[in-house]
Amino acid sequence: ENPHSPNAKVFVGGLERTSTEDSLAAYFANFGTVMSCEVMRRDGLSRGFGFVVFSSDQEAALALGHPSHLIDGKHVEVKTCQPKEAMAAVQVQAGAYGMMPQYPGMVPGMGMYAAQGMARYRPY
């Protein structure tokens, strides 16, 4: 594993299933020196996200500050990389509307409105 500053690593989400490490490296080379990149896969198929490590925090900041990113014909999201420990704090629960974050203090079926202390809109 490359020793690097945590701020030099970015998360890239919403990738095309056909995106590769080569297409990530070619695109992000516009912002600086790419030390490494990885498209996350399961059973050989892209999971739609990946990570890019730049040679410096400043280069990563340039990529993060860019208003939009188009890789392999698709707009993707580039965010600061979060350590696995921080991501484990927000668990995911399957719900009627797909995957919903499970925040501390929530019980299954509570819904996002109750978790955020918001009144639920009822159209009747």
C-alpha positions as a Markdown table, in Angstrom:
| # | Residue | x | y | z |
|---|---|---|---|---|
| 1 | Glu | 0.0 | 0.0 | 0.0 |
| 2 | Asn | 1.3 | 3.5 | -0.9 |
| 3 | Pro | 2.0 | 5.7 | 2.1 |
| 4 | His | 0.1 | 8.9 | 1.4 |
| 5 | Ser | -1.7 | 11.8 | 3.1 |
| 6 | Pro | -5.3 | 10.9 | 3.8 |
| 7 | Asn | -6.3 | 14.1 | 2.0 |
| 8 | Ala | -4.5 | 13.0 | -1.2 |
| 9 | Lys | -7.1 | 10.2 | -1.7 |
| 10 | Val | -10.5 | 10.9 | -3.3 |
| 11 | Phe | -13.6 | 8.8 | -3.7 |
| 12 | Val | -15.1 | 8.6 | -7.2 |
| 13 | Gly | -18.8 | 7.4 | -7.3 |
| 14 | Gly | -21.2 | 6.8 | -10.1 |
| 15 | Leu | -18.7 | 5.3 | -12.6 |
| 16 | Glu | -19.9 | 3.5 | -15.7 |
| 17 | Arg | -19.7 | -0.2 | -15.4 |
| 18 | Thr | -17.1 | -0.2 | -18.2 |
| 19 | Ser | -14.8 | 2.3 | -16.5 |
| 20 | Thr | -11.3 | 1.1 | -15.8 |
| 21 | Glu | -8.2 | 2.2 | -13.8 |
| 22 | Asp | -6.8 | 3.5 | -17.1 |
| 23 | Ser | -9.7 | 5.8 | -17.8 |
| 24 | Leu | -9.6 | 7.1 | -14.2 |
| 25 | Ala | -5.9 | 7.7 | -14.4 |
| 26 | Ala | -6.2 | 9.4 | -17.8 |
| 27 | Tyr | -9.0 | 11.7 | -16.6 |
| 28 | Phe | -7.5 | 12.6 | -13.2 |
| 29 | Ala | -4.0 | 13.3 | -14.7 |
| 30 | Asn | -5.6 | 16.6 | -15.7 |
| 31 | Phe | -5.4 | 17.6 | -12.0 |
| 32 | Gly | -2.0 | 16.3 | -11.1 |
| 33 | Thr | 0.2 | 13.2 | -10.7 |
| 34 | Val | -1.9 | 10.1 | -10.1 |
| 35 | Met | 0.0 | 7.7 | -7.8 |
| 36 | Ser | -2.6 | 5.0 | -7.9 |
| 37 | Cys | -6.2 | 4.3 | -8.8 |
| 38 | Glu | -8.6 | 1.5 | -8.3 |
| 39 | Val | -12.1 | 0.6 | -9.6 |
| 40 | Met | -13.8 | -1.5 | -7.0 |
| 41 | Arg | -15.0 | -4.8 | -8.4 |
| 42 | Arg | -17.0 | -7.9 | -7.2 |
| 43 | Asp | -16.7 | -11.1 | -9.3 |
| 44 | Gly | -14.8 | -9.1 | -11.9 |
| 45 | Leu | -17.6 | -6.6 | -12.4 |
| 46 | Ser | -17.3 | -2.9 | -11.5 |
| 47 | Arg | -19.3 | -1.9 | -8.4 |
| 48 | Gly | -19.6 | 1.7 | -9.9 |
| 49 | Phe | -17.0 | 3.4 | -7.6 |
| 50 | Gly | -13.3 | 3.7 | -7.1 |
| 51 | Phe | -10.5 | 5.6 | -5.5 |
| 52 | Val | -7.7 | 7.8 | -6.8 |
| 53 | Val | -4.5 | 8.8 | -4.9 |
| 54 | Phe | -2.7 | 11.9 | -5.9 |
| 55 | Ser | 0.9 | 12.8 | -5.2 |
| 56 | Ser | -0.2 | 15.8 | -3.0 |
| 57 | Asp | -3.1 | 17.2 | -1.1 |
| 58 | Gln | -3.2 | 20.2 | -3.3 |
| 59 | Glu | -3.8 | 18.1 | -6.4 |
| 60 | Ala | -6.6 | 16.2 | -4.7 |
| 61 | Ala | -8.1 | 19.6 | -3.7 |
| 62 | Leu | -8.0 | 20.7 | -7.3 |
| 63 | Ala | -10.0 | 17.7 | -8.4 |
| 64 | Leu | -12.4 | 18.1 | -5.4 |
| 65 | Gly | -12.9 | 21.8 | -6.3 |
| 66 | His | -13.8 | 21.1 | -9.9 |
| 67 | Pro | -17.5 | 21.8 | -10.5 |
| 68 | Ser | -18.2 | 18.6 | -12.5 |
| 69 | His | -16.5 | 15.5 | -13.7 |
| 70 | Leu | -17.3 | 13.5 | -16.9 |
| 71 | Ile | -15.6 | 10.1 | -17.1 |
| 72 | Asp | -16.4 | 7.6 | -19.9 |
| 73 | Gly | -19.4 | 9.8 | -20.9 |
| 74 | Lys | -21.0 | 9.8 | -17.5 |
| 75 | His | -21.1 | 12.5 | -14.8 |
| 76 | Val | -19.5 | 11.2 | -11.6 |
| 77 | Glu | -19.2 | 12.4 | -8.1 |
| 78 | Val | -15.8 | 13.1 | -6.5 |
| 79 | Lys | -15.7 | 13.4 | -2.8 |
| 80 | Thr | -13.1 | 13.4 | 0.1 |
| 81 | Cys | -12.3 | 9.9 | 0.9 |
| 82 | Gln | -13.6 | 8.7 | 4.3 |
| 83 | Pro | -11.9 | 6.1 | 6.4 |
| 84 | Lys | -13.8 | 2.8 | 6.8 |
| 85 | Glu | -14.2 | 3.5 | 10.6 |
| 86 | Ala | -16.1 | 6.7 | 9.8 |
| 87 | Met | -18.3 | 4.9 | 7.3 |
| 88 | Ala | -19.1 | 2.2 | 9.8 |
| 89 | Ala | -20.8 | 4.8 | 12.1 |
| 90 | Val | -23.7 | 5.1 | 9.6 |
| 91 | Gln | -25.1 | 1.6 | 9.1 |
| 92 | Val | -27.5 | 0.8 | 6.2 |
| 93 | Gln | -30.9 | -0.6 | 6.5 |
| 94 | Ala | -33.0 | -2.0 | 3.7 |
| 95 | Gly | -36.4 | -0.2 | 3.4 |
| 96 | Ala | -39.3 | 0.1 | 1.1 |
| 97 | Tyr | -37.6 | 2.8 | -0.9 |
| 98 | Gly | -34.2 | 1.0 | -1.2 |
| 99 | Met | -31.2 | 1.4 | 1.1 |
| 100 | Met | -31.6 | 4.0 | 3.8 |
| 101 | Pro | -29.0 | 5.1 | 6.3 |
| 102 | Gln | -29.5 | 3.9 | 9.9 |
| 103 | Tyr | -28.6 | 6.6 | 12.3 |
| 104 | Pro | -28.1 | 6.1 | 16.0 |
| 105 | Gly | -31.4 | 6.2 | 17.9 |
| 106 | Met | -33.4 | 5.0 | 14.9 |
| 107 | Val | -35.4 | 1.8 | 14.9 |
| 108 | Pro | -36.3 | -0.1 | 11.7 |
| 109 | Gly | -39.3 | 1.4 | 10.0 |
| 110 | Met | -38.9 | 4.8 | 11.7 |
| 111 | Gly | -38.2 | 6.6 | 8.5 |
| 112 | Met | -35.9 | 9.5 | 7.7 |
| 113 | Tyr | -38.4 | 12.2 | 8.8 |
| 114 | Ala | -38.6 | 10.9 | 12.4 |
| 115 | Ala | -34.8 | 10.5 | 12.5 |
| 116 | Gln | -34.4 | 14.1 | 11.5 |
| 117 | Gly | -37.1 | 15.4 | 13.8 |
| 118 | Met | -39.2 | 16.6 | 10.8 |
| 119 | Ala | -42.9 | 16.4 | 10.5 |
| 120 | Arg | -44.0 | 13.8 | 8.0 |
| 121 | Tyr | -45.9 | 15.2 | 5.0 |
| 122 | Arg | -49.2 | 13.5 | 4.6 |
| 123 | Pro | -51.1 | 14.3 | 1.3 |
| 124 | Tyr | -54.6 | 13.5 | 2.7 |
